[in-house]
Amino acid sequence: MDFDLLDFDLDFEIGTDSPSILDFGFIGLRFLNLGEVPVMLWLSIFSLSMWMLSINFDSKIEINTVMDYLPLALRNMGISLVVTKLITQPFKGYFQFTPPNEIETLLGKSCQVTSSSVSERYGQAEMEAEGAPLKLHIRSEDSSIQKGDWVRLSDYNSEKQVFYVVKINQES
């Protein structure tokens, strides 16, 4: 027997453009900070508080069946949800993802031309960034821009995905 025997996928799609009842199911998760903090942090705090409640409140109770433990587990789960919400509340803003190198932040910055020349149809430049340098496709109406010149990003064409540049005077 192989583990691939247990490998299966369930793919289904609910195709509606209008709001549905499923949209409201995730409001509770957002209220409990589940979309705002990492899941592993949230689960760690939740399981730790659930365990501490069980140890402190339920250690002396005699449990014979699962039905004896069900009300205790529900109580501990409810209290743990509140405790987890309160503990994770200060962490809400710290884990926001901001995409690096957005177009708006790149405009106005300078870069160095790496292609032999820049024209209305072709050109490439390299910009220093955190980590590896960015390779950008650039265009210009100024035909005097050559390899090694410094240019400033002035505009962006989203259809062609190219930056328009102007040459920076390097006479200083």
Salt bridges, closest charged atoms under 4 A:
GLU36 OE2 - ARG30 NH1 2.77
ASP58 OD1 - ARG75 NH2 2.60
GLU126 OE1 - LYS135 NZ 2.50
ASP149 OD2 - LYS167 NZ 3.56
